[in-house]
């Protein structure tokens, strides 16, 4: 029984994210994004997608793909390149929080 309890506790600890994203840090980092995607994540230009309300995991995946070069875009690639994993998590959480 003790082993089962330990195994269950360990799985919960390892399944939880190591660090929760910081929405306020994402908001601060989003100033650069606002030029194309709008100050509140709603783009005024049809060719740029709205980010407000997108799913957090979707935004994170797209940014990671731009950074890795698996998704190509001449504007987004250089924007995503300097982002850290923490920046990506924070930006994703921020835009997902907007409705």
Secondary structure per residue as TSV (DSSP state, phi and psi in degrees):
chain	resnum	aa	ss	phi	psi
A	1	X	-	360.0	-39.0
A	2	X	H	-62.8	-40.9
A	3	X	H	-65.2	-39.7
A	4	X	H	-63.8	-43.2
A	5	X	H	-63.6	-43.5
A	6	X	H	-63.6	-43.0
A	7	X	H	-63.1	-42.3
A	8	X	H	-65.0	-44.5
A	9	X	H	-62.7	-42.0
A	10	X	H	-64.4	-40.6
A	11	X	H	-66.2	-35.1
A	12	X	H	-67.3	-43.1
A	13	X	H	-63.9	-44.7
A	14	X	H	-77.0	-22.0
A	15	X	H	-79.8	-26.5
A	16	X	S	-73.2	146.3
A	17	X	-	-62.9	146.1
A	18	X	S	-66.1	-30.5
A	19	X	S	-150.9	131.1
A	20	X	-	-74.8	145.8
A	21	X	-	-68.9	151.6
A	22	X	-	-105.9	103.8
A	23	X	H	-61.4	-40.0
A	24	X	H	-65.4	-39.2
A	25	X	H	-65.8	-37.7
A	26	X	H	-63.4	-40.5
A	27	X	H	-61.8	-44.2
A	28	X	H	-63.9	-40.4
A	29	X	H	-71.3	-22.7
A	30	X	T	-74.6	-5.3
A	31	X	T	-55.1	-39.1
A	32	X	T	-68.5	-36.4
A	33	X	T	-67.9	-28.2
A	34	X	H	-60.7	-26.8
A	35	X	H	-57.3	-36.9
A	36	X	H	-107.7	-36.7
A	37	X	H	-99.3	1.9
A	38	X	-	85.6	152.8
A	39	X	T	-61.9	-32.4
A	40	X	T	-111.8	21.9
A	41	X	S	81.9	9.4
A	42	X	-	-112.3	112.9
A	43	X	-	-76.8	139.2
A	44	X	S	-87.8	-11.6
A	45	X	S	-108.2	122.0
A	46	X	T	-56.7	-28.8
A	47	X	T	-76.6	-12.9
A	48	X	S	-103.5	130.3
A	49	X	-	-73.0	151.5
A	50	X	-	-73.4	138.9
A	51	X	-	-106.3	-23.4
A	52	X	T	-59.7	128.4
A	53	X	T	81.3	-1.5
A	54	X	-	-67.7	155.8
A	55	X	-	-67.4	138.9
A	56	X	H	-56.5	-46.4
A	57	X	H	-64.4	-35.3
A	58	X	H	-64.8	-48.1
A	59	X	H	-61.8	-44.6
A	60	X	H	-60.2	-44.1
A	61	X	H	-62.0	-44.8
A	62	X	H	-63.3	-44.5
A	63	X	H	-63.1	-41.5
A	64	X	H	-65.3	-38.2
A	65	X	H	-67.5	-39.7
A	66	X	H	-62.0	-43.8
A	67	X	H	-63.8	-41.7
A	68	X	H	-77.4	-16.2
A	69	X	T	87.8	4.2
A	70	X	S	-78.1	-20.9
A	71	X	S	-117.5	124.4
A	72	X	-	-101.4	133.4
A	73	X	-	-162.4	126.2
A	74	X	T	-66.5	-20.7
A	75	X	T	-91.0	-47.2
A	76	X	H	-74.8	-32.5
A	77	X	H	-56.1	-51.8
A	78	X	H	-69.3	-23.2
A	79	X	H	-73.8	-37.7
A	80	X	H	-81.4	-26.7
A	81	X	H	-52.7	-46.7
A	82	X	T	-79.8	-5.3
A	83	X	-	-70.4	135.7
A	84	X	-	-85.5	169.0
A	85	X	H	-59.6	-36.0
A	86	X	H	-66.3	-43.3
A	87	X	H	-58.4	-45.4
A	88	X	H	-62.5	-44.0
A	89	X	H	-63.0	-42.1
A	90	X	H	-68.2	-44.8
A	91	X	H	-61.5	-43.8
A	92	X	H	-61.7	-43.6
A	93	X	H	-65.4	-40.4
A	94	X	H	-61.5	-54.4
A	95	X	H	-65.3	-34.8
A	96	X	H	-67.2	-27.6
A	97	X	H	-76.3	-17.4
A	98	X	-	-81.6	137.9
A	99	X	-	-119.3	360.0
